[in-house]
Amino acid sequence: LATGLVVLGFGSGASMLDPLQAALVNPRNLAPTLIEGGAAYFDWADAEVRVHVLERVPAMFRTLGAMYACAQLVGVSLMVEAPEGQPTTSVAPAKVGLLAADQLEGARG
């Protein structure tokens, strides 16, 4: 279940943030103007592309950084300590396949 939720988070995050990033960087939906080696790029020499696409990239990083910071602050504010007397659910290292150094040496030799 946990692995599935992690994969869901990665996939849904990309599907929601890709359109947002495109809207922040390229709201006019301009096409790349420079073709080299079969790949398309945005050309710094094109004034319209530079102003309406390339110079918007730093602002996009600031906006996304602020959004991520807000989401992390919400997550941190929702964290609470377990009530007194309630056992925590931690996994012992031996149960997840980690070996101590002396056990590792014995396994090799």
Disulfide bonds with the S-S distance in Angstrom:
none
